[in-house]
Amino acid sequence: MPDRSFLDWPFFEPRHREWAEKLDAWCAQNLPADHHDVDAACRSLVDLLGRDGWLKPTAVDAANPAPLDVRMLCITRETLARHDGLADFAFAMQGLGTGAISLFGTDGQKRWLEKTRAGKAISAFALSEPRSGSDVANMDMTATKDGDSYVLDGEKTWISNGGIADLYVVFARTGEAPGAKGISAFLVPADANGLTVAERLEVIAPHPLARLSFEGVRVPASAMIGRPGEGFKIAMSVLDVFRSTVGAAALGFARRAFDESVKRAGERKLFGAPLAELQMVQGHLAEMALDIDAAALLIYRAAWTKDSGAARVTREAAMAKLFATDKAQEVIDKAVQLHGGDGVRKGHIVESLYREIRALRIYEGASDVQKVVIARQVLADVQKTQRQREGLRR
């Protein structure tokens, strides 16, 4: 039986606990999905999740707007990931893909959210480029003003839902200023003329990914999300919300690996006794439990802080994402070791978790980049405190 005691932590409200319990029961009945055709599986999962109401947290309700509930997003990703990594992916991209619209979109743009929340449209977040993954401000793609339109030219790559999405939130250089201050965000329908899938990308844990080509893609000026030059701020604000949820997905993978390991340790015998009686195995299980609880505390601290009204949680979200994904990798590696040959057998749950977890340490800010983000925030806080003290002395 999975540990659900964390739901009693003070980070949560009754509605979060009720949601988690109902979703867990739903997952047990409907997951895992058939992964043989990944595109079809993702379309089916989005439709199923939308039909049964589980996509509601991914976007604001245009009719009754309220801030995105980051704790609800995290609980949902953790629960889905524990049951099926592709279901987590399908849910997550509905949120990340429309995050900019939820936070900064016009009423007209928010009409898309009715479809994405219902599972009737698939969304994607088109930020990364061949030369600018972690270095977002270095992007090459341009959006040139032409009358009442913008013309987009360039490439985006490693785009989740690339090839199956109905809409893309695309970031491009509009040139108001150098670097990060000259980027804007646009809502681009997948059927826009000049937008093509240049390449489908295959990775160790199959997901729909693609490199997209934009050749003279014309969109109306009303497709811009926010104001000219605000694209970098918009992208970082979206990641501020959703980065913690990446840690939550990793936590879900780690919890499943731990549950499978506890079961294995109780059932598998070595030298005439269960694995669980070996002190070294007990040590592994203790380390796994410790890492899982520590990751959960960081994740739900970041989510609770954001839900409590903090304008930014850059430091907290980076810590949660970094620690949870790195430690989940270690937990799952221990699970593979405890399962022996079964741990690397294709199709075994622990083997699939081993493939699923690796990408989470790269996307939405690689682990090494998160260390830079955390350090810069720490140093900025120290400098701010020093300035305040100097002001008091005067």
C-alpha positions in Angstrom: 0.0 0.0 0.0 1.6 3.3 -1.1 2.4 5.8 1.7 -0.2 8.5 1.8 0.7 10.0 5.2 2.2 13.0 3.5 -1.3 14.2 2.7 -1.7 15.0 6.4 1.0 17.5 6.3 -0.1 21.1 6.9 0.7 22.1 3.3 -2.6 20.7 2.2 -6.3 21.6 2.5 -9.1 19.1 2.5 -9.8 19.6 -1.2 -6.2 18.5 -2.0 -6.6 15.3 0.1 -10.0 14.5 -1.5 -8.6 15.1 -5.0 -5.6 12.8 -4.3 -7.7 10.0 -3.0 -10.2 10.1 -5.9 -7.4 10.4 -8.5 -5.5 7.5 -7.1 -8.7 5.3 -7.3 -9.3 6.5 -10.9 -5.7 5.6 -11.8 -6.0 2.1 -10.4 -9.0 1.6 -12.7 -7.7 3.3 -15.9 -3.9 3.1 -16.0 -1.4 2.2 -17.3 -2.3 3.0 -20.9 -1.2 1.0 -23.9 2.1 2.6 -25.0 2.7 0.8 -28.3 1.5 3.8 -30.4 2.8 6.7 -28.3 1.0 9.4 -30.3 -2.3 7.6 -30.1 -1.8 6.9 -26.4 -1.2 10.5 -25.6 -4.3 11.6 -27.6 -6.3 9.0 -25.8 -5.0 10.0 -22.4 -5.7 13.7 -22.9 -9.2 12.8 -24.0 -9.7 10.5 -21.0 -8.3 12.8 -18.5 -10.3 15.7 -19.8 -13.5 13.7 -20.0 -13.3 12.7 -16.3 -12.3 16.2 -15.1 -8.7 15.6 -14.2 -7.3 18.3 -16.5 -9.1 21.1 -14.6 -6.0 22.2 -12.6 -3.9 22.6 -15.8 -5.4 26.0 -16.7 -7.5 28.7 -15.3 -11.2 28.6 -15.8 -11.9 31.5 -18.1 -15.4 31.8 -16.7 -14.3 31.8 -13.1 -10.7 32.8 -13.1 -8.5 31.9 -10.1 -4.8 31.4 -9.7 -3.3 28.1 -10.8 -3.2 25.8 -7.7 0.4 24.5 -7.7 -0.2 22.0 -4.9 -3.0 20.5 -7.0 -0.8 20.3 -10.0 2.0 18.6 -8.0 -0.3 16.1 -6.3 -1.8 15.2 -9.7 1.6 14.7 -11.3 2.9 12.7 -8.4 -0.1 10.4 -8.5 -0.2 9.9 -12.2 3.5 9.3 -12.4 3.3 6.6 -9.8 0.8 4.8 -12.0 1.9 5.7 -15.6 4.7 8.0 -16.8 2.9 8.7 -20.1 -0.3 9.8 -18.3 1.8 12.2 -16.2 3.3 13.5 -19.5 -0.1 14.0 -21.0 -1.4 15.9 -18.0 1.8 18.0 -17.6 1.9 19.3 -21.1 -1.7 20.5 -21.0 -0.6 22.7 -18.1 2.9 23.8 -19.3 1.6 24.3 -22.9 -1.1 26.7 -21.8 0.6 28.2 -18.8 1.4 31.5 -20.5 -2.2 31.9 -21.6 -3.4 31.1 -18.1 -1.1 33.7 -16.6 -0.9 36.4 -19.2 -3.5 35.7 -22.0 -6.3 37.9 -23.2 -10.0 36.8 -22.9 -9.9 35.8 -26.5 -6.8 33.7 -26.1 -8.2 32.1 -23.0 -11.0 30.5 -25.1 -8.5 27.9 -25.9 -8.4 26.9 -22.3 -12.0 25.6 -22.4 -10.8 23.0 -25.0 -7.5 22.1 -23.3 -9.1 21.7 -19.8 -11.7 19.4 -21.4 -9.1 17.3 -23.3 -10.5 18.5 -26.7 -7.2 20.3 -27.7 -3.6 19.4 -27.1 -1.1 22.1 -26.2 2.7 22.5 -26.4 5.3 24.9 -25.1 7.8 25.9 -27.8 10.8 27.5 -26.1 14.0 25.4 -26.8 16.1 25.8 -29.9 19.1 24.0 -31.4 21.5 26.7 -30.0 19.5 27.7 -26.9 18.3 25.1 -24.5 19.2 26.2 -21.0 20.3 29.6 -22.4 16.9 30.9 -23.3 18.0 34.4 -24.0 20.2 33.2 -26.8 17.4 32.2 -29.1 17.6 32.8 -32.8 13.9 32.5 -33.9 12.5 35.9 -35.0 9.1 37.4 -35.1 9.1 40.4 -37.5 6.3 43.0 -37.3 4.5 43.4 -40.7 1.5 45.6 -40.5 -1.1 44.0 -38.2 0.8 40.7 -38.2 4.0 39.1 -37.1 6.0 36.8 -39.3 7.8 33.9 -37.5 11.0 32.3 -38.9 13.2 29.8 -37.3 13.3 26.4 -35.5 12.2 25.0 -32.2 13.4 21.6 -31.0 12.8 19.0 -28.2 9.2 20.2 -28.2 6.9 17.9 -26.2 3.7 17.1 -28.0 5.4 18.3 -31.2 3.5 16.8 -34.1 0.3 16.1 -32.1 -0.5 19.5 -30.6 -3.4 21.7 -31.7 -1.7 24.9 -30.4 1.8 26.0 -29.6 2.9 28.8 -27.3 6.0 30.0 -29.2 8.8 32.3 -28.1 10.6 34.4 -30.6 12.9 37.4 -30.8 11.1 40.6 -31.6 14.1 42.9 -31.0 12.9 45.5 -28.5 16.2 45.1 -26.7 19.2 42.8 -26.7 19.1 39.4 -25.0 16.2 38.4 -22.8 14.4 41.8 -23.1 13.8 41.4 -26.8 11.7 38.2 -26.7 7.9 37.9 -27.1 5.4 35.1 -26.8 2.8 34.1 -29.4 -0.1 31.7 -29.6 0.3 29.7 -32.9 -2.3 27.2 -34.1 -0.8 23.9 -35.3 -2.4 24.4 -38.8 -0.7 27.7 -39.4 0.8 28.0 -42.9 4.5 27.5 -42.8 4.6 25.5 -39.6 5.9 22.0 -40.2 7.2 19.1 -38.2 10.8 18.9 -39.5 11.7 15.8 -37.4 10.3 13.5 -34.9 12.7 12.8 -32.0 13.0 9.4 -30.3 14.2 9.1 -26.7 14.8 6.4 -24.2 11.3 6.8 -22.7 9.0 7.2 -25.7 7.1 10.5 -25.7 5.9 12.6 -28.7 8.8 15.0 -29.3 9.6 17.0 -32.4 11.8 19.6 -34.1 9.5 22.3 -35.6 10.2 24.5 -38.6 8.7 28.0 -38.9 9.0 29.5 -42.4 7.1 32.7 -42.8 4.4 31.8 -40.3 2.1 34.7 -40.2 0.0 35.4 -37.1 -2.1 38.4 -36.2 -0.8 40.9 -33.7 -3.5 39.7 -31.4 -1.7 36.3 -31.1 1.0 37.9 -29.0 0.7 36.9 -25.3 1.4 39.8 -23.0 3.3 42.8 -24.3 6.2 43.1 -26.8 9.5 42.1 -25.1 7.8 40.3 -22.2 8.4 36.8 -23.5 11.4 35.9 -21.3 9.5 37.1 -18.2 6.4 35.1 -19.3 8.5 31.9 -19.9 10.2 32.3 -16.5 6.9 32.9 -14.8 5.4 29.7 -16.3 8.5 27.7 -15.3 8.2 29.2 -11.8 4.8 27.5 -11.5 5.5 24.2 -13.3 9.2 23.5 -12.3 8.0 22.2 -8.9 5.7 19.8 -10.7 8.6 18.2 -12.5 9.9 17.4 -9.0 6.5 16.0 -8.2 6.6 13.7 -11.2 10.0 12.5 -10.1 8.6 11.9 -6.6 5.8 9.7 -8.1 8.4 7.6 -10.0 10.5 7.3 -6.8 7.5 6.3 -4.7 6.6 3.5 -7.2 10.2 2.3 -7.3 10.3 2.2 -3.5 7.0 0.4 -3.2 8.2 -2.2 -5.7 11.5 -2.6 -3.8 9.7 -3.1 -0.4 7.6 -5.7 -2.0 10.6 -7.4 -3.6 12.5 -7.3 -0.3 9.7 -9.1 1.5 9.1 -11.8 -1.2 12.5 -12.6 -2.6 14.7 -15.0 -0.6 18.5 -15.0 -0.4 20.5 -17.5 1.6 17.3 -18.9 3.1 15.8 -15.6 4.3 13.9 -12.7 2.8 16.0 -9.9 1.3 14.5 -7.6 3.9 16.4 -9.3 6.7 19.8 -8.3 5.2 21.2 -5.1 6.9 22.5 -3.8 3.6 19.1 -4.1 2.0 17.6 -2.3 5.0 20.1 0.4 4.6 19.1 0.9 0.9 15.4 1.0 1.9 16.1 3.6 4.7 18.0 5.8 2.3 15.3 5.6 -0.3 12.6 6.5 2.3 14.7 9.4 3.5 15.3 10.8 0.0 11.6 10.5 -0.8 10.4 12.4 2.3 13.0 15.1 1.9 12.0 15.6 -1.8 8.4 15.7 -0.9 9.0 18.4 1.7 10.9 20.6 -0.8 8.3 20.1 -3.5 5.3 20.9 -1.3 7.1 23.8 0.4 7.6 25.4 -3.0 4.0 24.7 -4.1 2.6 26.0 -0.8 4.7 29.1 -1.0 3.5 29.9 -4.5 -0.1 29.2 -3.6 0.2 31.5 -0.5 0.8 34.5 -2.8 4.5 34.7 -3.4 5.2 36.6 -6.6 8.2 34.3 -7.5 9.5 31.0 -6.0 12.5 30.7 -8.2 14.8 29.5 -5.5 12.3 27.2 -3.9 11.2 25.7 -7.2 14.8 25.2 -8.4 15.7 23.4 -5.1 12.6 21.2 -5.3 13.3 20.3 -9.0 17.0 19.7 -8.5 16.8 17.6 -5.3 13.7 15.6 -6.3 14.9 14.6 -9.8 18.4 13.8 -8.7 17.3 11.7 -5.7 14.6 9.9 -7.7 17.4 8.8 -10.0 19.2 7.4 -7.0 16.1 5.7 -5.6 15.3 4.1 -8.9 18.9 2.9 -9.4 18.7 1.2 -5.9 15.4 -0.4 -7.0 17.0 -1.8 -10.1 19.9 -3.2 -8.0 17.5 -4.8 -5.5 15.5 -6.4 -8.4 18.7 -8.0 -9.9 18.1 -9.3 -13.4 14.5 -8.4 -13.4 15.4 -4.8 -12.9 16.9 -4.5 -16.4 14.4 -6.8 -18.1 12.5 -4.9 -20.8 8.9 -4.3 -19.8 9.5 -4.6 -16.0 8.1 -1.6 -14.1 11.5 -0.8 -12.5 13.2 -0.9 -15.9 10.6 1.5 -17.3 11.1 3.8 -14.3 14.8 3.8 -14.9 14.2 5.1 -18.5 11.5 7.5 -17.5 13.4 9.4 -14.8 16.5 10.4 -16.7 14.9 13.1 -18.8 13.5 14.9 -15.8 17.0 15.9 -14.8 17.4 17.7 -18.1 14.1 19.4 -19.2 12.7 22.6 -17.7 16.2 23.4 -16.5 19.0 20.8 -16.2 20.3 19.9 -12.8 23.5 21.9 -13.2 21.5 25.0 -14.4 19.4 24.7 -11.2 22.5 24.9 -9.1 23.4 28.2 -10.9 19.8 29.5 -10.3 19.9 28.6 -6.6 23.4 30.2 -6.1 22.4 33.4 -7.9 19.3 33.7 -5.7 21.3 33.1 -2.5 23.9 35.7 -3.5 21.2 38.2 -4.5 19.5 37.7 -1.1 22.8 38.3 0.7 23.4 41.4 -1.3 19.9 42.7 -0.7 20.4 42.2 3.1 23.7 44.0 3.0 22.2 47.0 1.2 19.4 47.1 3.7 21.8 47.1 6.7 23.9 49.8 5.1 20.8 51.9 4.6 19.9 51.5 8.3 23.4 52.6 9.3 23.0 55.8 7.4 
